[in-house]
Amino acid sequence: MRSWEGVSVFDTYGAARDNAQKWKWGPGEYLAEVVIPDDLPVTYDGPHARGHYDLHDVPAEALLGCVTRVMHAPTTPTLPRRT
């Protein structure tokens, strides 16, 4: 039950994309890159299989503030390098 209450994240873009593709993009076609600062109070469970984690105890608005970019996963096979 705890896993269902958390926010599902992966430690690599490839793992997140593979998971979404496995479910025929059911979780969504867009993937957000999230960089969590060390001082953000968040707890997590993981890593689980394929680099999966569940984030807990973090307000949604705080997590939204950690999004650094969003990619359309079906048309972005690898994470683009930052320029």
Secondary structure, DSSP 8 states (H G I E B T S, - for coil): -HHHHSEEEESSHHHHHHHHHHTTTTT-SEEEEE---TTS--EEE---GGGEEEEES--HHHHHTTEEEEEEGGG-SS-----
